[in-house]
Amino acid sequence: MVMRFVQLRGEDGDRMLAGVNDAGQARRITTADTLLSLAQAALAAGCTLTESAQSHPLGDEIDLPAAIADGRIMAPIDHPDPAHLVLSGTGLTHLGSAEGRDKMHKAAQATDKPTDSMRMFLMGVEGGKPAPGETGVQPEWFYKGDGGHVVASGQPLISPAFALDGGEEPEIAGIYLIGPDGAPHRLGFCLANEFSDHVIERGNYLWLAHSKLRRAALGPELLTGPLPADVRGSSRILRDGKVMWEKPFLSGEANMSHTIANLEHHHFKYDLFRRPGDVHVHFFGTATLSFSDGVKTQVGDVFEIEAAPFHYPLRNAVGAAEAKVEVRIASL
């Protein structure tokens, strides 16, 4: 049996790690209280996460729906030093993902010429799925922040005070640990909401980097093993308890213009992303955006993302913007 893993707090507030089988039954892992420590033990022993978790008898059964309802679910990965958790992503990687971006940037530049977004997308269609042993075209890439930007399911997604928008991007994210020898190890995949500021991005394509420096939500569950080729689910927004927008959410390589391996290669080819002990969360992109349909989110709206084979959905409310902070630069 290959396990899935969920980080949570018990009713007493103590951290724990749950192993979940394919039927959704969860039991406490007795060999580690965090996914990071389990992964470090697996690396040291030269075994898989599941093998490391099963090296000792599993503990008590855990009621995960109750923990979700109580707000005790944590993000599937964290790091004791948030600066050693890197959030990054790739865009224009899914079939159809260029449509919304192309609309935004054509409106901004008022021309019928192909935008950089469309050219980037077509490059991926033509060269994003190389044959084994070959290197494919590099995708669009962005930095999203560090571990301080990670939000668990059930927690609010809050924009900075200067933000112009806070919109959802339903995605799959890969989670990685860099081994002592500098080799990246994929721990698994999770649902994700790559929360972004699409109004800033629409203003000028070169503001994309600014639009991505936001919090991001990770679903409760780490799915180990390969990602299914065809991932299908739904992304919706609830307002006042009612669905006000909903669309299918598709991912997996059957719905992508790049392979996962190609996206991973072009991230980890840089030495600075292979620093031993670091954790990486990498977002693989999406083709579904409510912003493309003219939706303007507001405080209290709830994003809900679900997709098989994940058992548990990702839910986050839009929180009030942070208070404005006047940044003063002092000369020393």
C-alpha positions as CSV (number, residue, x, y, z in Angstrom):
1,M,0.0,0.0,0.0
2,V,1.3,3.5,-0.9
3,M,0.3,6.0,1.7
4,R,-0.8,9.6,1.4
5,F,0.2,12.0,4.2
6,V,-1.6,14.8,6.1
7,Q,-0.1,17.1,8.7
8,L,-2.4,18.2,11.5
9,R,-2.7,19.1,15.2
10,G,-4.4,16.9,17.7
11,E,-7.1,18.2,20.0
12,D,-4.4,18.9,22.5
13,G,-2.6,21.1,20.0
14,D,0.4,18.8,19.5
15,R,1.6,18.2,15.9
16,M,1.1,14.8,14.3
17,L,1.4,13.2,10.9
18,A,-1.3,10.9,9.5
19,G,-0.9,8.2,6.9
20,V,-4.0,7.7,4.7
21,N,-4.8,4.7,2.6
22,D,-6.7,4.7,-0.7
23,A,-10.0,4.2,1.2
24,G,-9.4,7.4,3.1
25,Q,-8.7,5.8,6.5
26,A,-6.1,7.6,8.5
27,R,-3.8,6.4,11.2
28,R,-1.1,8.2,13.2
29,I,2.5,7.8,12.0
30,T,4.6,6.9,15.0
31,T,8.0,7.3,13.4
32,A,7.7,11.1,12.8
33,D,5.4,14.0,13.6
34,T,6.1,16.0,10.5
35,L,6.4,15.2,6.8
36,L,9.9,16.8,6.7
37,S,11.2,14.6,9.5
38,L,9.7,11.5,7.8
39,A,11.3,12.4,4.5
40,Q,14.7,13.0,6.2
41,A,14.4,9.6,7.9
42,A,13.5,8.0,4.5
43,L,16.5,9.6,2.8
44,A,18.8,8.4,5.6
45,A,17.5,4.9,5.4
46,G,17.4,4.8,1.6
47,C,13.6,3.9,1.5
48,T,10.3,5.4,0.5
49,L,8.1,7.6,2.6
50,T,5.6,4.8,3.0
51,E,8.3,2.3,4.0
52,S,9.7,4.8,6.5
53,A,6.2,5.3,8.0
54,Q,5.6,1.6,8.2
55,S,8.9,0.8,9.8
56,H,7.1,0.9,13.2
57,P,3.4,-0.1,13.8
58,L,0.9,2.7,13.0
59,G,-0.8,4.5,15.9
60,D,-4.4,5.4,16.6
61,E,-7.0,6.0,13.9
62,I,-7.5,9.7,13.1
63,D,-10.8,11.4,12.2
64,L,-9.6,13.7,9.4
65,P,-13.0,15.1,8.5
66,A,-13.4,16.2,12.2
67,A,-9.9,17.7,12.1
68,I,-10.7,19.6,8.9
69,A,-14.0,20.9,10.5
70,D,-12.1,22.0,13.6
71,G,-9.5,23.9,11.6
72,R,-6.6,21.6,12.8
73,I,-5.3,20.7,9.4
74,M,-1.9,22.1,8.4
75,A,-0.2,22.5,5.0
76,P,1.3,19.2,3.9
77,I,4.8,20.5,4.2
78,D,6.6,23.2,6.2
79,H,10.1,23.9,7.4
80,P,11.3,25.1,10.8
81,D,13.1,27.9,9.0
82,P,10.7,29.4,6.5
83,A,13.6,30.9,4.5
84,H,14.6,27.3,3.5
85,L,11.2,26.6,1.8
86,V,11.1,28.0,-1.7
87,L,7.8,28.7,-3.5
88,S,8.0,28.9,-7.3
89,G,6.0,28.0,-10.3
90,T,5.6,27.8,-14.1
91,G,2.8,29.3,-16.2
92,L,1.3,28.7,-19.7
93,T,1.9,25.0,-19.2
94,H,-1.7,23.7,-19.7
95,L,-3.6,23.3,-23.0
96,G,-5.9,26.4,-23.2
97,S,-3.9,28.3,-20.5
98,A,-2.8,31.0,-23.0
99,E,-6.4,32.2,-23.8
100,G,-7.0,34.2,-20.6
101,R,-3.5,35.6,-20.5
102,D,-3.6,36.5,-24.2
103,K,-6.8,38.4,-23.6
104,M,-5.3,40.4,-20.8
105,H,-2.1,41.4,-22.6
106,K,-3.7,42.1,-26.0
107,A,-6.1,44.5,-24.2
108,A,-3.1,46.2,-22.6
109,Q,-1.1,46.6,-25.8
110,A,-4.1,47.0,-28.2
111,T,-2.7,45.0,-31.1
112,D,-3.5,41.9,-33.0
113,K,0.1,40.7,-33.0
114,P,0.8,37.5,-31.1
115,T,1.6,38.4,-27.5
116,D,4.7,37.1,-25.6
117,S,2.3,34.8,-23.7
118,M,1.0,33.2,-26.9
119,R,4.5,32.7,-28.2
120,M,5.6,31.2,-25.0
121,F,2.6,28.9,-24.9
122,L,3.2,27.7,-28.5
123,M,6.8,27.0,-27.7
124,G,5.6,24.7,-25.0
125,V,3.2,23.0,-27.3
126,E,6.0,22.4,-29.8
127,G,8.8,21.5,-27.5
128,G,7.5,21.0,-23.9
129,K,7.3,17.2,-24.1
130,P,10.8,16.0,-25.2
131,A,11.7,12.4,-25.7
132,P,13.4,10.6,-22.8
133,G,17.0,11.8,-22.4
134,E,16.3,15.0,-24.3
135,T,15.8,18.5,-22.9
136,G,12.6,20.4,-23.8
137,V,11.9,24.1,-24.2
138,Q,12.0,26.0,-20.9
139,P,8.7,27.3,-19.6
140,E,7.7,30.7,-18.1
141,W,9.0,30.6,-14.5
142,F,8.3,32.8,-11.4
143,Y,9.2,33.1,-7.8
144,K,6.4,33.2,-5.3
145,G,8.0,33.5,-1.9
146,D,9.2,31.4,1.0
147,G,7.6,29.3,3.7
148,G,6.0,32.4,5.2
149,H,3.6,32.6,2.2
150,V,2.3,29.0,2.7
151,V,-1.4,28.9,3.8
152,A,-3.2,25.7,5.0
153,S,-6.6,24.7,3.9
154,G,-9.2,26.5,6.0
155,Q,-7.0,29.5,6.6
156,P,-7.7,32.9,4.9
157,L,-5.8,34.1,1.8
158,I,-4.8,37.7,2.6
159,S,-3.4,40.1,0.1
160,P,-1.0,42.9,0.9
161,A,-2.5,46.4,1.3
162,F,-1.2,47.6,-2.1
163,A,-2.8,44.7,-4.0
164,L,-5.4,45.4,-6.7
165,D,-6.9,41.9,-6.9
166,G,-6.8,38.5,-5.2
167,G,-7.8,35.8,-7.6
168,E,-7.6,32.0,-7.5
169,E,-5.4,29.8,-9.7
170,P,-6.3,26.1,-9.1
171,E,-3.2,23.9,-9.6
172,I,-1.2,20.9,-8.7
173,A,2.0,21.5,-6.9
174,G,5.0,19.3,-6.5
175,I,6.8,19.1,-3.1
176,Y,10.5,18.3,-3.0
177,L,13.4,17.9,-0.5
178,I,17.0,18.4,-1.5
179,G,19.1,15.6,-0.2
180,P,22.6,15.9,1.4
181,D,24.2,15.3,-2.0
182,G,22.2,18.1,-3.6
183,A,19.8,15.8,-5.5
184,P,16.1,16.8,-5.5
185,H,13.7,14.2,-4.2
186,R,10.0,14.5,-5.0
187,L,7.9,13.7,-2.0
188,G,4.6,13.9,-3.8
189,F,1.9,16.2,-5.1
190,C,-0.9,18.3,-3.5
191,L,-3.8,20.5,-4.6
192,A,-2.9,24.2,-4.6
193,N,-4.3,27.7,-5.0
194,E,-1.7,29.8,-6.5
195,F,-3.3,33.1,-5.4
196,S,-2.3,36.0,-7.6
197,D,-3.0,39.6,-8.5
198,H,-4.3,39.6,-12.1
199,V,-5.1,43.3,-12.2
200,I,-1.5,44.2,-11.7
201,E,-0.4,41.5,-14.2
202,R,-2.9,42.9,-16.8
203,G,-1.5,46.4,-16.4
204,N,1.9,45.4,-17.8
205,Y,3.3,41.9,-18.6
206,L,6.6,42.9,-16.9
207,W,4.7,43.3,-13.6
208,L,4.0,39.5,-13.6
209,A,6.8,39.1,-11.0
210,H,5.0,41.5,-8.7
211,S,1.6,39.8,-9.2
212,K,3.0,36.5,-8.1
213,L,4.5,37.6,-4.8
214,R,1.5,36.6,-2.7
215,R,0.4,33.9,-0.3
216,A,-0.5,30.5,-1.7
217,A,-2.7,27.7,-0.3
218,L,-1.8,24.0,-0.2
219,G,-4.4,21.2,0.0
220,P,-4.4,19.0,3.1
221,E,-3.1,15.9,1.4
222,L,0.3,14.8,0.0
223,L,-0.3,12.3,-2.8
224,T,2.8,10.1,-3.2
225,G,3.9,8.3,-6.3
226,P,3.3,9.5,-9.9
227,L,0.6,12.1,-10.7
228,P,-2.2,10.6,-12.8
229,A,-2.0,11.7,-16.5
230,D,-5.6,13.0,-16.4
231,V,-6.6,14.9,-13.3
232,R,-10.2,16.3,-13.4
233,G,-12.0,18.3,-10.8
234,S,-13.7,21.6,-10.1
235,S,-12.8,25.1,-9.1
236,R,-15.6,27.3,-7.6
237,I,-16.2,30.5,-5.7
238,L,-18.8,30.7,-3.0
239,R,-20.3,34.0,-1.9
240,D,-22.7,34.2,1.0
241,G,-22.8,30.4,1.0
242,K,-23.9,30.1,-2.6
243,V,-21.8,29.1,-5.7
244,M,-21.4,32.3,-7.8
245,W,-18.8,30.9,-10.2
246,E,-17.6,27.3,-11.1
247,K,-15.6,25.7,-13.9
248,P,-13.9,22.3,-14.5
249,F,-10.3,22.1,-13.3
250,L,-8.0,19.9,-15.5
251,S,-4.4,19.0,-14.9
252,G,-2.0,16.1,-15.4
253,E,0.2,15.6,-18.5
254,A,-2.7,14.7,-20.7
255,N,-4.0,18.2,-20.3
256,M,-0.6,19.9,-20.3
257,S,1.8,21.2,-23.0
258,H,4.8,20.2,-20.9
259,T,5.8,17.1,-19.0
260,I,6.3,17.3,-15.3
261,A,9.9,16.1,-15.8
262,N,10.6,19.0,-18.2
263,L,9.2,21.6,-15.7
264,E,11.2,20.0,-12.9
265,H,14.4,20.0,-15.0
266,H,14.2,23.7,-15.8
267,H,13.7,24.5,-12.1
268,F,16.3,22.3,-10.6
269,K,19.0,22.9,-13.2
270,Y,20.0,26.0,-11.2
271,D,22.5,25.3,-8.5
272,L,20.9,27.6,-6.0
273,F,17.8,25.4,-6.0
274,R,19.8,22.3,-5.1
275,R,20.9,23.4,-1.6
276,P,20.9,20.4,0.7
277,G,18.1,20.5,3.3
278,D,15.9,23.0,1.4
279,V,12.3,22.3,0.6
280,H,10.7,23.4,-2.6
281,V,7.0,23.7,-3.5
282,H,6.6,24.2,-7.3
283,F,3.3,25.1,-8.9
284,F,2.7,23.5,-12.3
285,G,0.2,26.0,-13.8
286,T,-3.5,26.1,-14.7
287,A,-6.0,26.8,-17.5
288,T,-8.9,27.9,-15.2
289,L,-9.3,31.4,-13.9
290,S,-12.4,33.2,-12.7
291,F,-10.7,36.5,-13.5
292,S,-10.9,35.6,-17.2
293,D,-14.7,35.5,-16.8
294,G,-14.8,39.0,-15.2
295,V,-15.1,37.8,-11.6
296,K,-13.9,40.3,-9.0
297,T,-13.4,38.6,-5.6
298,Q,-14.3,40.2,-2.3
299,V,-13.6,39.6,1.3
300,G,-15.5,36.6,2.6
301,D,-15.6,34.8,-0.8
302,V,-14.5,31.1,-0.4
303,F,-12.3,29.4,-3.0
304,E,-13.0,25.6,-3.2
305,I,-10.8,23.3,-5.3
306,E,-11.3,19.6,-5.6
307,A,-10.1,16.9,-7.9
308,A,-9.6,13.1,-7.9
309,P,-7.5,11.3,-6.8
310,F,-7.3,13.7,-3.8
311,H,-9.7,12.8,-1.0
312,Y,-10.0,16.2,0.5
313,P,-10.8,19.6,-1.1
314,L,-8.8,22.8,-0.6
315,R,-10.9,25.6,0.9
316,N,-9.9,29.1,1.7
317,A,-11.7,32.4,2.3
318,V,-10.5,35.7,1.0
319,G,-9.3,37.7,4.0
320,A,-9.1,41.4,4.5
321,A,-6.0,43.1,3.2
322,E,-3.1,43.6,5.5
323,A,-2.7,47.1,7.1
324,K,-0.5,49.5,5.1
325,V,3.1,49.7,6.3
326,E,5.3,52.6,5.5
327,V,8.7,51.3,4.6
328,R,11.5,53.6,5.5
329,I,15.0,53.0,4.3
330,A,17.7,53.9,6.8
331,S,21.2,54.6,5.8
332,L,23.9,53.1,8.0
